[in-house]
Amino acid sequence: MQKNQATPAPHASRGRRLPVLALALFLALQAPAYLPATAQAEVHPEIQKANEQRARAERRQKLLLLFPAAALGITIALIIIKRR
């Protein structure tokens, strides 16, 4: 009997680990995409209202940050125009 041919070397499966690991990670990252559309569409009305309110607050916050920058830009532009 030839034992060397019957049993693979311990390092022989190392080359197979990387593709299997890559496939497992790919499938794990793709799992949320398989949720049914009905589960995403069924949102409680109170949660939907809260999401809309949060979106409005974020928009308001952005506008509040834009106003001082615009005022500063207009001021600088007027100073440059006045000096010429």
Protein Blocks (a to p, Z undefined) as FASTA:
>chain_A
ZZklmpccfklmmmmmmmmmmmmmmmmmmmmmmpcfklmmmccfklmmmmmmmmmmmmmm
mmmmmmmmmmmmmmmmmmmmmmZZ
